[in-house]
Structures are given as C-alpha cells and as structure tokens.
Amino acid sequence: MPPRSEPVAVLLATAPRHLRVASAADSGGAVTRSHLADGRCVGWYAPPAPGWRVAVDAEQAAGPLPPALARRFGAADFWARWTRAECLSKLADVPVAAWWQRHGLEVPSGTPWLWRTLTLADLVVTVAFATDPHRR
C-alpha cells in the first residue's frame, strides 16, 4: 500500500519553515541540502514523512543562466525548472544529464512525485518528495 500523501502536502505547504540557508559547516544537521556556488547551503529541516524520500535543490535567482542550457531548454523560468529537474533526478536516482536526455527540464506526465518551487530570499528552491522504493 502506498504511503499517505497528506503529511507531505502539509510539509510542502509549510516549506519555508523547514528551509534554512547557512554555511556548509552550519548545515550538517539538515535532512538533505543543496550547495550554492557562493558557499552557502540550503538545508531541509523537517520531521520525516514515513514512506517518503525528500530532495532539495537551490540556485541564486539572479544568477546568470548557463548559455548552452538556456539555448537548449529556454530561459523562461529556467531556475524553477532547473531546480525541479535536479530534485526529481535525485529522487529517481538518475544523473541529471540522463534526466535531460529523457525529459529536458520538464516533469514527466503522470509522475507520482510531489514538489514545491518557491523563492526564499535571493534563491529559487525546490523541495520534492517521492515514495521510498525500499519501503515494505
């Protein structure tokens, strides 16, 4: 039986409360984290959702777009789509380059994953959940 999604929906609705921006040294207690180019980390600090795995990815909202990737995937909402694809590839245990080959920066239709993309200070952050395939 799949795990209930209600706890995940609550975590996503309250995501800003569970995200912290800190140095890498100060974010060791995060459940999962994303490292930024400027040395900061965005960490997820929330209680576990039984039967679910979580991933987070963040980028600087005003950061320059990688020219080759912007040409390939388009510049509109690039960082939102990028962070979402990064999270989903992590949860699928697929290298992000392989994800691009299969899906671009889009979410495949019919995906069972749950996510939220938001702006947190100067960052675009996506938090995503997938059911744990090892749960019995």
N, CA, C and O atoms as a GROMACS GRO file, in nm:
protein
  544
    1MET      N    1   0.084  -0.117   0.000
    1MET     CA    2   0.000   0.000   0.000
    1MET      C    3   0.089   0.124   0.000
    1MET      O    4   0.182   0.133   0.081
    2PRO      N    5   0.063   0.221  -0.090
    2PRO     CA    6   0.147   0.342  -0.093
    2PRO      C    7   0.128   0.426   0.033
    2PRO      O    8   0.021   0.422   0.094
    3PRO      N    9   0.231   0.500   0.071
    3PRO     CA   10   0.218   0.585   0.189
    3PRO      C   11   0.120   0.699   0.164
    3PRO      O   12   0.097   0.739   0.050
    4ARG      N   13   0.065   0.750   0.270
    4ARG     CA   14  -0.029   0.862   0.260
    4ARG      C   15   0.044   0.988   0.217
    4ARG      O   16   0.156   1.014   0.263
    5SER      N   17  -0.016   1.066   0.131
    5SER     CA   18   0.047   1.188   0.082
    5SER      C   19   0.012   1.311   0.166
    5SER      O   20   0.074   1.416   0.147
    6GLU      N   21  -0.085   1.302   0.257
    6GLU     CA   22  -0.126   1.419   0.335
    6GLU      C   23  -0.011   1.479   0.416
    6GLU      O   24   0.004   1.601   0.417
    7PRO      N   25   0.073   1.397   0.484
    7PRO     CA   26   0.185   1.459   0.558
    7PRO      C   27   0.280   1.536   0.466
    7PRO      O   28   0.334   1.640   0.504
    8VAL      N   29   0.301   1.485   0.346
    8VAL     CA   30   0.389   1.553   0.251
    8VAL      C   31   0.325   1.684   0.205
    8VAL      O   32   0.394   1.785   0.191
    9ALA      N   33   0.196   1.682   0.180
    9ALA     CA   34   0.127   1.804   0.138
    9ALA      C   35   0.140   1.913   0.245
    9ALA      O   36   0.160   2.030   0.213
   10VAL      N   37   0.131   1.874   0.372
   10VAL     CA   38   0.146   1.970   0.481
   10VAL      C   39   0.290   2.024   0.484
   10VAL      O   40   0.311   2.144   0.500
   11LEU      N   41   0.388   1.934   0.469
   11LEU     CA   42   0.528   1.979   0.468
   11LEU      C   43   0.554   2.076   0.354
   11LEU      O   44   0.624   2.176   0.372
   12LEU      N   45   0.500   2.047   0.237
   12LEU     CA   46   0.521   2.136   0.123
   12LEU      C   47   0.452   2.270   0.144
   12LEU      O   48   0.506   2.375   0.109
   13ALA      N   49   0.333   2.268   0.201
   13ALA     CA   50   0.261   2.393   0.226
   13ALA      C   51   0.335   2.483   0.326
   13ALA      O   52   0.326   2.605   0.320
   14THR      N   53   0.408   2.420   0.415
   14THR     CA   54   0.482   2.496   0.518
   14THR      C   55   0.633   2.494   0.491
   14THR      O   56   0.712   2.517   0.582
   15ALA      N   57   0.672   2.469   0.368
   15ALA     CA   58   0.814   2.454   0.332
   15ALA      C   59   0.904   2.567   0.382
   15ALA      O   60   1.013   2.538   0.431
   16PRO      N   61   0.864   2.694   0.372
   16PRO     CA   62   0.956   2.799   0.418
   16PRO      C   63   1.001   2.782   0.565
   16PRO      O   64   1.111   2.822   0.601
   17ARG      N   65   0.916   2.722   0.647
   17ARG     CA   66   0.951   2.699   0.787
   17ARG      C   67   1.060   2.593   0.803
   17ARG      O   68   1.130   2.591   0.904
   18HIS      N   69   1.072   2.506   0.704
   18HIS     CA   70   1.163   2.391   0.714
   18HIS      C   71   1.293   2.410   0.636
   18HIS      O   72   1.379   2.321   0.636
   19LEU      N   73   1.308   2.523   0.570
   19LEU     CA   74   1.427   2.551   0.492
   19LEU      C   75   1.514   2.653   0.564
   19LEU      O   76   1.462   2.752   0.617
   20ARG      N   77   1.644   2.630   0.568
   20ARG     CA   78   1.737   2.725   0.628
   20ARG      C   79   1.856   2.743   0.535
   20ARG      O   80   1.905   2.648   0.474
   21VAL      N   81   1.902   2.866   0.526
   21VAL     CA   82   2.021   2.898   0.449
   21VAL      C   83   2.134   2.923   0.548
   21VAL      O   84   2.120   3.004   0.640
   22ALA      N   85   2.244   2.852   0.530
   22ALA     CA   86   2.358   2.864   0.622
   22ALA      C   87   2.484   2.822   0.548
   22ALA      O   88   2.479   2.781   0.432
   23SER      N   89   2.596   2.832   0.616
   23SER     CA   90   2.720   2.782   0.558
   23SER      C   91   2.715   2.629   0.558
   23SER      O   92   2.634   2.569   0.628
   24ALA      N   93   2.802   2.569   0.479
   24ALA     CA   94   2.808   2.422   0.476
   24ALA      C   95   2.840   2.368   0.615
   24ALA      O   96   2.784   2.267   0.657
   25ALA      N   97   2.929   2.434   0.686
   25ALA     CA   98   2.968   2.389   0.820
   25ALA      C   99   2.851   2.395   0.918
   25ALA      O  100   2.843   2.315   1.011
   26ASP      N  101   2.760   2.490   0.897
   26ASP     CA  102   2.648   2.507   0.988
   26ASP      C  103   2.520   2.435   0.944
   26ASP      O  104   2.416   2.451   1.008
   27SER      N  105   2.527   2.357   0.837
   27SER     CA  106   2.406   2.291   0.789
   27SER      C  107   2.416   2.139   0.795
   27SER      O  108   2.343   2.067   0.727
   28GLY      N  109   2.507   2.091   0.877
   28GLY     CA  110   2.526   1.947   0.888
   28GLY      C  111   2.407   1.871   0.943
   28GLY      O  112   2.395   1.751   0.920
   29GLY      N  113   2.319   1.938   1.015
   29GLY     CA  114   2.202   1.872   1.072
   29GLY      C  115   2.084   1.863   0.978
   29GLY      O  116   1.978   1.813   1.017
   30ALA      N  117   2.099   1.911   0.856
   30ALA     CA  118   1.988   1.907   0.761
   30ALA      C  119   1.960   1.764   0.718
   30ALA      O  120   2.050   1.680   0.711
   31VAL      N  121   1.835   1.737   0.689
   31VAL     CA  122   1.795   1.606   0.636
   31VAL      C  123   1.858   1.588   0.498
   31VAL      O  124   1.909   1.480   0.465
   32THR      N  125   1.854   1.693   0.419
   32THR     CA  126   1.918   1.698   0.288
   32THR      C  127   1.950   1.844   0.262
   32THR      O  128   1.891   1.933   0.323
   33ARG      N  129   2.042   1.869   0.172
   33ARG     CA  130   2.081   2.008   0.146
   33ARG      C  131   2.130   2.024   0.004
   33ARG      O  132   2.162   1.927  -0.066
   34SER      N  133   2.134   2.151  -0.037
   34SER     CA  134   2.182   2.189  -0.169
   34SER      C  135   2.292   2.292  -0.150
   34SER      O  136   2.274   2.390  -0.077
   35HIS      N  137   2.405   2.270  -0.214
   35HIS     CA  138   2.518   2.363  -0.205
   35HIS      C  139   2.508   2.467  -0.316
   35HIS      O  140   2.481   2.434  -0.431
   36LEU      N  141   2.531   2.592  -0.278
   36LEU     CA  142   2.528   2.703  -0.374
   36LEU      C  143   2.670   2.742  -0.413
   36LEU      O  144   2.765   2.713  -0.340
   37ALA      N  145   2.684   2.806  -0.526
   37ALA     CA  146   2.815   2.846  -0.576
   37ALA      C  147   2.886   2.944  -0.484
   37ALA      O  148   3.008   2.952  -0.485
   38ASP      N  149   2.810   3.019  -0.404
   38ASP     CA  150   2.872   3.118  -0.315
   38ASP      C  151   2.910   3.061  -0.179
   38ASP      O  152   2.948   3.137  -0.089
   39GLY      N  153   2.901   2.931  -0.161
   39GLY     CA  154   2.942   2.866  -0.037
   39GLY      C  155   2.831   2.840   0.062
   39GLY      O  156   2.851   2.768   0.160
   40ARG      N  157   2.713   2.897   0.038
   40ARG     CA  158   2.601   2.870   0.127
   40ARG      C  159   2.537   2.736   0.094
   40ARG      O  160   2.559   2.679  -0.013
   41CYS      N  161   2.458   2.688   0.188
   41CYS     CA  162   2.377   2.568   0.168
   41CYS      C  163   2.233   2.600   0.204
   41CYS      O  164   2.206   2.680   0.293
   42VAL      N  165   2.142   2.536   0.134
   42VAL     CA  166   2.002   2.540   0.172
   42VAL      C  167   1.970   2.402   0.226
   42VAL      O  168   1.982   2.302   0.155
   43GLY      N  169   1.930   2.397   0.352
   43GLY     CA  170   1.902   2.270   0.417
   43GLY      C  171   1.754   2.253   0.446
   43GLY      O  172   1.682   2.350   0.468
   44TRP      N  173   1.710   2.127   0.444
   44TRP     CA  174   1.572   2.091   0.477
   44TRP      C  175   1.573   2.033   0.618
   44TRP      O  176   1.640   1.933   0.645
   45TYR      N  177   1.499   2.098   0.707
   45TYR     CA  178   1.492   2.060   0.848
   45TYR      C  179   1.346   2.035   0.883
   45TYR      O  180   1.278   2.124   0.934
   46ALA      N  181   1.299   1.917   0.858
   46ALA     CA  182   1.160   1.883   0.888
   46ALA      C  183   1.155   1.739   0.936
   46ALA      O  184   1.244   1.660   0.906
   47PRO      N  185   1.052   1.706   1.009
   47PRO     CA  186   1.039   1.566   1.051
   47PRO      C  187   1.019   1.478   0.928
   47PRO      O  188   0.965   1.523   0.827
   48PRO      N  189   1.060   1.352   0.936
   48PRO     CA  190   1.042   1.264   0.821
   48PRO      C  191   0.894   1.238   0.793
   48PRO      O  192   0.810   1.240   0.883
   49ALA      N  193   0.865   1.214   0.668
   49ALA     CA  194   0.732   1.171   0.626
   49ALA      C  195   0.744   1.021   0.599
   49ALA      O  196   0.807   0.982   0.501
   50PRO      N  197   0.686   0.937   0.683
   50PRO     CA  198   0.703   0.792   0.667
   50PRO      C  199   0.669   0.745   0.526
   50PRO      O  200   0.563   0.774   0.471
   51GLY      N  201   0.764   0.669   0.470
   51GLY     CA  202   0.746   0.613   0.337
   51GLY      C  203   0.786   0.704   0.223
   51GLY      O  204   0.769   0.669   0.106
   52TRP      N  205   0.841   0.822   0.254
   52TRP     CA  206   0.878   0.920   0.152
   52TRP      C  207   1.025   0.957   0.166
   52TRP      O  208   1.080   0.959   0.276
   53ARG      N  209   1.088   0.986   0.053
   53ARG     CA  210   1.223   1.043   0.049
   53ARG      C  211   1.210   1.188   0.005
   53ARG      O  212   1.114   1.224  -0.063
   54VAL      N  213   1.306   1.272   0.044
   54VAL     CA  214   1.300   1.414   0.011
   54VAL      C  215   1.430   1.457  -0.054
   54VAL      O  216   1.537   1.404  -0.024
   55ALA      N  217   1.420   1.554  -0.144
   55ALA     CA  218   1.536   1.616  -0.207
   55ALA      C  219   1.511   1.766  -0.214
   55ALA      O  220   1.397   1.812  -0.222
   56VAL      N  221   1.620   1.841  -0.211
   56VAL     CA  222   1.611   1.987  -0.223
   56VAL      C  223   1.719   2.033  -0.321
   56VAL      O  224   1.828   1.976  -0.326
   57ASP      N  225   1.687   2.136  -0.398
   57ASP     CA  226   1.787   2.198  -0.484
   57ASP      C  227   1.759   2.347  -0.484
   57ASP      O  228   1.643   2.390  -0.481
   58ALA      N  229   1.864   2.427  -0.488
   58ALA     CA  230   1.851   2.572  -0.485
   58ALA      C  231   1.953   2.636  -0.578
   58ALA      O  232   2.062   2.582  -0.600
   59GLU      N  233   1.915   2.750  -0.631
   59GLU     CA  234   2.004   2.831  -0.716
   59GLU      C  235   1.977   2.978  -0.685
   59GLU      O  236   1.868   3.014  -0.641
   60GLN      N  237   2.076   3.061  -0.710
   60GLN     CA  238   2.058   3.205  -0.692
   60GLN      C  239   1.965   3.256  -0.803
   60GLN      O  240   1.993   3.238  -0.921
   61ALA      N  241   1.857   3.321  -0.763
   61ALA     CA  242   1.755   3.366  -0.858
   61ALA      C  243   1.812   3.460  -0.964
   61ALA      O  244   1.771   3.455  -1.080
   62ALA      N  245   1.906   3.544  -0.925
   62ALA     CA  246   1.964   3.640  -1.020
   62ALA      C  247   2.091   3.588  -1.084
   62ALA      O  248   2.160   3.661  -1.156
   63GLY      N  249   2.122   3.463  -1.059
   63GLY     CA  250   2.244   3.404  -1.117
   63GLY      C  251   2.235   3.397  -1.268
   63GLY      O  252   2.127   3.380  -1.324
   64PRO      N  253   2.350   3.409  -1.334
   64PRO     CA  254   2.349   3.402  -1.480
   64PRO      C  255   2.309   3.262  -1.527
   64PRO      O  256   2.350   3.161  -1.469
   65LEU      N  257   2.231   3.260  -1.631
   65LEU     CA  258   2.190   3.130  -1.688
   65LEU      C  259   2.306   3.072  -1.767
   65LEU      O  260   2.376   3.145  -1.837
   66PRO      N  261   2.327   2.942  -1.757
   66PRO     CA  262   2.430   2.880  -1.842
   66PRO      C  263   2.386   2.893  -1.988
   66PRO      O  264   2.282   2.839  -2.025
   67PRO      N  265   2.463   2.962  -2.071
   67PRO     CA  266   2.418   2.992  -2.208
   67PRO      C  267   2.376   2.868  -2.288
   67PRO      O  268   2.271   2.870  -2.353
   68ALA      N  269   2.455   2.763  -2.285
   68ALA     CA  270   2.422   2.644  -2.365
   68ALA      C  271   2.291   2.580  -2.316
   68ALA      O  272   2.211   2.536  -2.398
   69LEU      N  273   2.271   2.576  -2.186
   69LEU     CA  274   2.148   2.516  -2.133
   69LEU      C  275   2.027   2.605  -2.156
   69LEU      O  276   1.918   2.554  -2.182
   70ALA      N  277   2.045   2.736  -2.148
   70ALA     CA  278   1.935   2.828  -2.176
   70ALA      C  279   1.894   2.818  -2.324
   70ALA      O  280   1.775   2.824  -2.356
   71ARG      N  281   1.992   2.803  -2.412
   71ARG     CA  282   1.958   2.785  -2.554
   71ARG      C  283   1.882   2.652  -2.575
   71ARG      O  284   1.786   2.646  -2.651
   72ARG      N  285   1.927   2.551  -2.508
   72ARG     CA  286   1.868   2.418  -2.526
   72ARG      C  287   1.728   2.407  -2.466
   72ARG      O  288   1.638   2.348  -2.527
   73PHE      N  289   1.708   2.464  -2.346
   73PHE     CA  290   1.583   2.444  -2.274
   73PHE      C  291   1.497   2.568  -2.262
   73PHE      O  292   1.385   2.560  -2.212
   74GLY      N  293   1.548   2.684  -2.306
   74GLY     CA  294   1.474   2.809  -2.295
   74GLY      C  295   1.504   2.880  -2.164
   74GLY      O  296   1.534   2.816  -2.064
   75ALA      N  297   1.495   3.011  -2.166
   75ALA     CA  298   1.531   3.092  -2.050
   75ALA      C  299   1.413   3.118  -1.956
   75ALA      O  300   1.434   3.150  -1.839
   76ALA      N  301   1.291   3.105  -2.003
   76ALA     CA  302   1.174   3.135  -1.920
   76ALA      C  303   1.168   3.041  -1.800
   76ALA      O  304   1.170   2.919  -1.815
   77ASP      N  305   1.159   3.098  -1.681
   77ASP     CA  306   1.150   3.021  -1.556
   77ASP      C  307   1.261   2.917  -1.545
   77ASP      O  308   1.240   2.809  -1.489
   78PHE      N  309   1.378   2.949  -1.598
   78PHE     CA  310   1.485   2.850  -1.605
   78PHE      C  311   1.520   2.792  -1.469
   78PHE      O  312   1.525   2.669  -1.454
   79TRP      N  313   1.545   2.877  -1.368
   79TRP     CA  314   1.591   2.825  -1.239
   79TRP      C  315   1.483   2.743  -1.170
   79TRP      O  316   1.515   2.646  -1.100
   80ALA      N  317   1.357   2.778  -1.186
   80ALA     CA  318   1.249   2.697  -1.128
   80ALA      C  319   1.247   2.559  -1.194
   80ALA      O  320   1.239   2.457  -1.125
   81ARG      N  321   1.255   2.556  -1.326
   81ARG     CA  322   1.254   2.427  -1.396
   81ARG      C  323   1.380   2.347  -1.366
   81ARG      O  324   1.376   2.225  -1.351
   82TRP      N  325   1.494   2.418  -1.357
   82TRP     CA  326   1.622   2.353  -1.328
   82TRP      C  327   1.620   2.285  -1.191
   82TRP      O  328   1.654   2.167  -1.179
   83THR      N  329   1.580   2.360  -1.087
   83THR     CA  330   1.582   2.303  -0.952
   83THR      C  331   1.483   2.187  -0.941
   83THR      O  332   1.510   2.089  -0.872
   84ARG      N  333   1.371   2.198  -1.008
   84ARG     CA  334   1.274   2.088  -1.007
   84ARG      C  335   1.333   1.964  -1.073
   84ARG      O  336   1.322   1.854  -1.018
   85ALA      N  337   1.396   1.980  -1.190
   85ALA     CA  338   1.457   1.866  -1.259
   85ALA      C  339   1.569   1.805  -1.175
   85ALA      O  340   1.584   1.683  -1.170
   86GLU      N  341   1.647   1.890  -1.110
   86GLU     CA  342   1.755   1.839  -1.022
   86GLU      C  343   1.696   1.752  -0.911
   86GLU      O  344   1.745   1.642  -0.885
   87CYS      N  345   1.593   1.801  -0.845
   87CYS     CA  346   1.531   1.724  -0.736
   87CYS      C  347   1.474   1.592  -0.787
   87CYS      O  348   1.498   1.487  -0.727
   88LEU      N  349   1.401   1.598  -0.896
   88LEU     CA  350   1.338   1.475  -0.945
   88LEU      C  351   1.441   1.374  -0.993
   88LEU      O  352   1.422   1.254  -0.976
   89SER      N  353   1.551   1.422  -1.053
   89SER     CA  354   1.655   1.327  -1.095
   89SER      C  355   1.721   1.264  -0.973
   89SER      O  356   1.755   1.146  -0.975
   90LYS      N  357   1.739   1.342  -0.866
   90LYS     CA  358   1.795   1.286  -0.742
   90LYS      C  359   1.703   1.177  -0.688
   90LYS      O  360   1.749   1.069  -0.650
   91LEU      N  361   1.574   1.205  -0.684
   91LEU     CA  362   1.479   1.109  -0.630
   91LEU      C  363   1.465   0.985  -0.717
   91LEU      O  364   1.434   0.877  -0.668
   92ALA      N  365   1.489   1.002  -0.847
   92ALA     CA  366   1.482   0.888  -0.939
   92ALA      C  367   1.614   0.811  -0.945
   92ALA      O  368   1.625   0.709  -1.013
   93ASP      N  369   1.716   0.862  -0.873
   93ASP     CA  370   1.850   0.801  -0.877
   93ASP      C  371   1.904   0.794  -1.019
   93ASP      O  372   1.960   0.693  -1.062
   94VAL      N  373   1.884   0.906  -1.092
   94VAL     CA  374   1.927   0.918  -1.230
   94VAL      C  375   2.018   1.040  -1.239
   94VAL      O  376   1.980   1.146  -1.189
   95PRO      N  377   2.134   1.030  -1.302
   95PRO     CA  378   2.217   1.150  -1.320
   95PRO      C  379   2.137   1.257  -1.395
   95PRO      O  380   2.060   1.226  -1.485
   96VAL      N  381   2.157   1.382  -1.356
   96VAL     CA  382   2.077   1.489  -1.414
   96VAL      C  383   2.097   1.497  -1.566
   96VAL      O  384   2.003   1.532  -1.638
   97ALA      N  385   2.216   1.467  -1.616
   97ALA     CA  386   2.237   1.470  -1.762
   97ALA      C  387   2.150   1.364  -1.831
   97ALA      O  388   2.100   1.388  -1.942
   98ALA      N  389   2.132   1.250  -1.768
   98ALA     CA  390   2.044   1.147  -1.824
   98ALA      C  391   1.898   1.195  -1.818
   98ALA      O  392   1.820   1.168  -1.909
   99TRP      N  393   1.864   1.265  -1.710
   99TRP     CA  394   1.729   1.320  -1.699
   99TRP      C  395   1.702   1.416  -1.815
   99TRP      O  396   1.596   1.410  -1.878
  100TRP      N  397   1.800   1.504  -1.843
  100TRP     CA  398   1.782   1.598  -1.954
  100TRP      C  399   1.756   1.525  -2.084
  100TRP      O  400   1.670   1.566  -2.162
  101GLN      N  401   1.829   1.417  -2.107
  101GLN     CA  402   1.811   1.341  -2.232
  101GLN      C  403   1.669   1.286  -2.243
  101GLN      O  404   1.612   1.283  -2.352
  102ARG      N  405   1.614   1.243  -2.132
  102ARG     CA  406   1.481   1.181  -2.133
  102ARG      C  407   1.368   1.284  -2.124
  102ARG      O  408   1.267   1.270  -2.193
  103HIS      N  409   1.384   1.387  -2.041
  103HIS     CA  410   1.272   1.475  -2.009
  103HIS      C  411   1.299   1.624  -2.028
  103HIS      O  412   1.207   1.704  -2.011
  104GLY      N  413   1.421   1.662  -2.063
  104GLY     CA  414   1.453   1.805  -2.064
  104GLY      C  415   1.444   1.857  -1.922
  104GLY      O  416   1.488   1.790  -1.828
  105LEU      N  417   1.388   1.974  -1.905
  105LEU     CA  418   1.366   2.028  -1.771
  105LEU      C  419   1.219   2.017  -1.731
  105LEU      O  420   1.172   2.090  -1.644
  106GLU      N  421   1.149   1.927  -1.795
  106GLU     CA  422   1.006   1.911  -1.768
  106GLU      C  423   0.981   1.797  -1.672
  106GLU      O  424   1.066   1.711  -1.652
  107VAL      N  425   0.864   1.797  -1.612
  107VAL     CA  426   0.820   1.688  -1.527
  107VAL      C  427   0.740   1.592  -1.614
  107VAL      O  428   0.645   1.632  -1.681
  108PRO      N  429   0.779   1.464  -1.614
  108PRO     CA  430   0.705   1.369  -1.697
  108PRO      C  431   0.558   1.362  -1.654
  108PRO      O  432   0.526   1.368  -1.535
  109SER      N  433   0.469   1.348  -1.752
  109SER     CA  434   0.327   1.338  -1.718
  109SER      C  435   0.303   1.211  -1.637
  109SER      O  436   0.368   1.108  -1.658
  110GLY      N  437   0.210   1.220  -1.546
  110GLY     CA  438   0.175   1.106  -1.464
  110GLY      C  439   0.273   1.077  -1.352
  110GLY      O  440   0.263   0.972  -1.287
  111THR      N  441   0.366   1.167  -1.328
  111THR     CA  442   0.464   1.144  -1.222
  111THR      C  443   0.396   1.140  -1.085
  111THR      O  444   0.307   1.220  -1.059
  112PRO      N  445   0.438   1.048  -0.999
  112PRO     CA  446   0.378   1.040  -0.865
  112PRO      C  447   0.448   1.132  -0.763
  112PRO      O  448   0.406   1.138  -0.648
  113TRP      N  449   0.552   1.202  -0.804
  113TRP     CA  450   0.628   1.286  -0.711
  113TRP      C  451   0.549   1.411  -0.676
  113TRP      O  452   0.466   1.459  -0.754
  114LEU      N  453   0.576   1.462  -0.558
  114LEU     CA  454   0.515   1.586  -0.512
  114LEU      C  455   0.626   1.687  -0.489
  114LEU      O  456   0.732   1.650  -0.438
  115TRP      N  457   0.603   1.812  -0.525
  115TRP     CA  458   0.708   1.913  -0.510
  115TRP      C  459   0.646   2.050  -0.494
  115TRP      O  460   0.528   2.073  -0.518
  116ARG      N  461   0.733   2.141  -0.451
  116ARG     CA  462   0.700   2.283  -0.444
  116ARG      C  463   0.825   2.361  -0.480
  116ARG      O  464   0.934   2.332  -0.430
  117THR      N  465   0.809   2.460  -0.565
  117THR     CA  466   0.917   2.551  -0.601
  117THR      C  467   0.879   2.688  -0.547
  117THR      O  468   0.767   2.736  -0.570
  118LEU      N  469   0.973   2.751  -0.475
  118LEU     CA  470   0.944   2.880  -0.414
  118LEU      C  471   1.066   2.969  -0.416
  118LEU      O  472   1.178   2.924  -0.442
  119THR      N  473   1.044   3.096  -0.388
  119THR     CA  474   1.152   3.192  -0.374
  119THR      C  475   1.177   3.209  -0.225
  119THR      O  476   1.084   3.233  -0.148
  120LEU      N  477   1.302   3.198  -0.188
  120LEU     CA  478   1.343   3.214  -0.049
  120LEU      C  479   1.458   3.312  -0.049
  120LEU      O  480   1.570   3.279  -0.087
  121ALA      N  481   1.431   3.436  -0.005
  121ALA     CA  482   1.530   3.545  -0.011
  121ALA      C  483   1.574   3.561  -0.156
  121ALA      O  484   1.491   3.590  -0.243
  122ASP      N  485   1.702   3.542  -0.184
  122ASP     CA  486   1.756   3.561  -0.320
  122ASP      C  487   1.767   3.430  -0.396
  122ASP      O  488   1.840   3.421  -0.495
  123LEU      N  489   1.694   3.327  -0.352
  123LEU     CA  490   1.709   3.194  -0.408
  123LEU      C  491   1.580   3.139  -0.467
  123LEU      O  492   1.470   3.176  -0.425
  124VAL      N  493   1.595   3.052  -0.565
  124VAL     CA  494   1.486   2.969  -0.614
  124VAL      C  495   1.514   2.831  -0.557
  124VAL      O  496   1.622   2.775  -0.576
  125VAL      N  497   1.416   2.776  -0.488
  125VAL     CA  498   1.433   2.649  -0.418
  125VAL      C  499   1.320   2.555  -0.455
  125VAL      O  500   1.203   2.595  -0.458
  126THR      N  501   1.354   2.431  -0.483
  126THR     CA  502   1.253   2.327  -0.499
  126THR      C  503   1.276   2.221  -0.394
  126THR      O  504   1.389   2.179  -0.368
  127VAL      N  505   1.167   2.179  -0.332
  127VAL     CA  506   1.165   2.066  -0.241
  127VAL      C  507   1.074   1.962  -0.306
  127VAL      O  508   0.963   1.995  -0.348
  128ALA      N  509   1.120   1.839  -0.315
  128ALA     CA  510   1.041   1.734  -0.380
  128ALA      C  511   1.044   1.607  -0.298
  128ALA      O  512   1.141   1.577  -0.228
  129PHE      N  513   0.935   1.532  -0.307
  129PHE     CA  514   0.921   1.406  -0.237
  129PHE      C  515   0.884   1.295  -0.334
  129PHE      O  516   0.811   1.318  -0.431
  130ALA      N  517   0.933   1.176  -0.308
  130ALA     CA  518   0.897   1.056  -0.382
  130ALA      C  519   0.879   0.944  -0.282
  130ALA      O  520   0.943   0.941  -0.177
  131THR      N  521   0.792   0.852  -0.314
  131THR     CA  522   0.776   0.739  -0.224
  131THR      C  523   0.906   0.661  -0.221
  131THR      O  524   0.978   0.654  -0.320
  132ASP      N  525   0.934   0.603  -0.106
  132ASP     CA  526   1.056   0.527  -0.086
  132ASP      C  527   1.040   0.389  -0.147
  132ASP      O  528   0.956   0.311  -0.102
  133PRO      N  529   1.121   0.356  -0.251
  133PRO     CA  530   1.103   0.226  -0.317
  133PRO      C  531   1.143   0.109  -0.227
  133PRO      O  532   1.110  -0.006  -0.257
  134HIS      N  533   1.214   0.137  -0.119
  134HIS     CA  534   1.258   0.031  -0.030
  134HIS      C  535   1.160   0.005   0.083
  134HIS      O  536   1.182  -0.083   0.167
  135ARG      N  537   1.052   0.081   0.085
  135ARG     CA  538   0.953   0.066   0.192
  135ARG      C  539   0.871  -0.058   0.164
  135ARG      O  540   0.827  -0.081   0.052
  136ARG      N  541   0.851  -0.136   0.265
  136ARG     CA  542   0.770  -0.258   0.252
  136ARG      C  543   0.657  -0.254   0.349
  136ARG      O  544   0.577  -0.348   0.354
   0.00000   0.00000   0.00000
